[in-house]
Amino acid sequence: MADTYFRKGFGLKGEIEGALVSDYHSALVEEVRSRGYELTSGDLTVRLAREFGFCYGVDRAVEYAYETRSKFPDKRIFLVGEIIHNPHVNAKLSTMGIVIVRRGELGEFDFAGVTADDVVIMPAFGVTKEAFDRLRGVGCVLVDTTCGSVLNVWKRVESYARDGFTSVIHGKYQHEETRATASQAGKFPGGHFIVVRDMGEARLLCEFIAHGGSAADLRQRFRVASSPDFEPERDLQRVGVANQTTMLSGESLAIAAELRGAMVARYGDVEAARRFRTFDTICSATQDRQDAVLRLLEDSVDVMVVIGGYNSSNTTHLAALCARRVPTFHVEDSGGIDPERGVIRHKPVGGHAEMETAGWLPATARVVGVTAGASTPNNKVGETIERVFATRGISDVGATLAG
Ligand code: SF4
């Protein structure tokens, strides 16, 4: 395994650093940071959250992908899905000849074209146990960029399964990380999981635990979000809570408390303590970004712009936090802002489709807050700031900096 499985980097940082800087760095962002995370020009101020953009896990995964290209210049290199949820970064890897493996019709990754001579990179959010086993079976070189914080959740789910507890995972079942996390329950015979998306779904479990109900209805409701032979009566007797690393921490904690309450209602305090476990597995980078945007909103902000992939869980949660306080526009990329037309292309919080909004930056707005999800590189943040100013008719932010 040692020669074909890598998860600690190749020590080639010196070789790839220049490429990373030129692909993702932003002088404007560094300047805004050095000015106290604030930039004013004309009658408009842009305030940047103090924690935003690439997290330690994404930094590491992207670096590792670049190192892999350097280490194996002549090999075919595949990537399982996306390295992170950012279209710009994935497109960059494609231009380096790294081929993205997509899901087949049945929802599983199609590794038919991968041979033992190839190299396969696994993304920051990891791959399912089944996908990992299939790739080991191929015998190719595996470069595993799974984030350490995701591995911590896996360890938690593994320990629940080993000890006969069903993992209740607060997350989005379709998200790669949650699929991979849930699959860890299968490392032990009889290991089970069920994924709840929000408090509403968690309450369905709580009701069943505390008062019983229709097992068939529950099975049907969670048919794609639970282990294949999940039996509510049997598998909700001992539960352990974990969460996708990028959920809203307040909601995860509330769900754990609600489940604990249901176990106490069913079994009483003493027995519930033996049947219920929980561990907050929100990663510190997600927490820091959520805390920072809440701090930003404590000062007066008229409009928020949140940058990040629409399928990026941590970005959508940042947008949700902001939308509770101020008009918020979640753009996938800086290109979503069209200064010429005064239009912004964005996805409304809770909506399913992208839309365009004209006049999004009214003349009365004086302060625009900006943050970005953990998979958004700084150059996209910098371009967004430029386009915000350009929408107000201030096209030369660089001159402001020089002054
Ligand atoms: S968001 Fe958290 S868990 Fe995900 S890659 Fe970043 S640091 Fe790791």
Boltz pocket constraint, residues with backbone or C-beta under 6 A from the ligand:
constraints:
  - pocket:
      binder: B
      contacts: [[A, 55], [A, 56], [A, 57], [A, 58], [A, 124], [A, 125], [A, 147], [A, 148], [A, 149], [A, 150], [A, 245], [A, 246], [A, 283], [A, 284], [A, 285], [A, 286], [A, 314], [A, 374]]
      max_distance: 6.0
